[in-house]
Amino acid sequence: MSTLRDIALGLIRKPRIEREAALAVDVILSLTLATFPGMLGKVAGVSYFLLRDVLGGGMGKRLYGLVVKRAADGRRAGWQTSLVRNILLLLPVFNIVDVVRFVVKGRRLTDEWLGTEIGHADEQAREEGREE
């Protein structure tokens, strides 16, 4: 049974917009790191972008309360899955196809292949609380 709070959050939240805003935060942070002098800045910028979800989500996802979840059961995706999701962006052409697909369908190709989705962390906590 939905509570008034759940209904209100459902009306206020727009998952795709939050996801895009979270990505914008992470891109800006990556580019900022990359402007640091020398090779260290470039390595830090690229590393942050590729590894941002491995430890539970980059700054963008954390700001919006988003997490990478397994679509099958709603639990957080493991660090290996999160790493693969982002490392695949290094592949030329694939990264363009992945971005275009997200723009058109609202879901990355890697999410479909790996069985992941982006959701709110508080929804996951509520689901886990019901199982206990």
NUTINU-430446 format. One record per residue (C-alpha): residue in three letters; x, y, z. Coordinates in steps of 0.5 Angstrom, whole numbers, plus 2048, in hexadecimal, padded with zeros to 3 digits. Layout:
REM residues N
ALAXYZ
...
***
This chain:
REM residues 132
MET800800800
SER8038077FE
THR80380C803
LEU802814802
ARG80A815802
ASP80B80F7FD
ILE8068127F8
ALA8098197F9
LEU8108177F8
GLY80D8137F1
LEU80A81A7EF
ILE81081E7F0
ARG8158197EE
LYS8178197E7
PRO81C8137E6
ARG81F8157DF
ILE82081C7E1
GLU82381A7E7
ARG8288157E4
GLU82A81A7DE
ALA82B8207E4
ALA82F81B7E8
LEU8338197E1
ALA8348217E0
VAL8378217E7
ASP83C81B7E6
VAL83E81E7DF
ILE8408257E2
LEU8438227E8
SER84781D7E3
LEU8498237DF
THR84B8287E5
LEU8508227E7
ALA8538217E0
THR8558297E0
PHE85A8287E5
PRO8618297E3
GLY8658237E0
MET86381C7DE
LEU86081B7E6
GLY85A81F7E4
LYS85881C7DE
VAL8598157E1
ALA8558177E7
GLY84F81A7E3
VAL84F8137DE
SER84F80F7E4
TYR84A8137E8
PHE8458127E2
LEU84680B7E1
LEU8468097E9
ARG84180D7EB
ASP83C8087EC
VAL8418027EF
LEU8408057F6
GLY8398067F6
GLY83880C7F2
GLY83B8127EF
MET83A8197F2
GLY83481A7ED
LYS8318147EF
ARG8328157F7
LEU82F81C7F6
TYR82981A7F3
GLY8288137F7
LEU82980F7F1
VAL82C8087F1
VAL82E8027EC
LYS8297FD7EE
ARG8287F67EB
ALA8227F67E7
ALA8207EF7E9
ASP8207F07F0
GLY8217F77F2
ARG8277F67F6
ARG82D7FA7F5
ALA8327F87EF
GLY8387F57F1
TRP83F7F97F0
GLN8417F57EA
THR83A7F67E6
SER83B7FE7E8
LEU8427FE7E5
VAL8407FA7DE
ARG83A7FF7DD
ASN83F8057DD
ILE8458017DA
LEU8418007D4
LEU8418077D3
LEU8488077D0
LEU8468037CA
PRO8468077C4
VAL83F8087C1
PHE83C8037C6
ASN83C80A7CB
ILE83880E7C5
VAL8338087C4
ASP8328077CC
VAL83180F7CD
VAL82C80F7C7
ARG8288097C9
PHE82880D7D0
VAL8258137CD
VAL82080F7C9
LYS81E80A7CE
GLY82080D7D4
ARG8248067D6
ARG82B8057D4
LEU82D7FF7D0
THR8327FD7D6
ASP82C7FD7DB
GLU8287F87D6
TRP82E7F37D5
LEU8307F37DC
GLY8297F37DF
THR82A7FA7E3
GLU8268007E4
ILE8268067E8
GLY8228087EE
HIS82180B7F4
ALA8258097FA
ASP81F80A7FF
GLU81B8067FB
GLN8208007FB
ALA821801803
ARG819801803
GLU8197FA7FF
GLU81E7F7803
GLY81B7F980A
ARG8157F5808
GLU8197EF806
GLU81B7EE80D
***
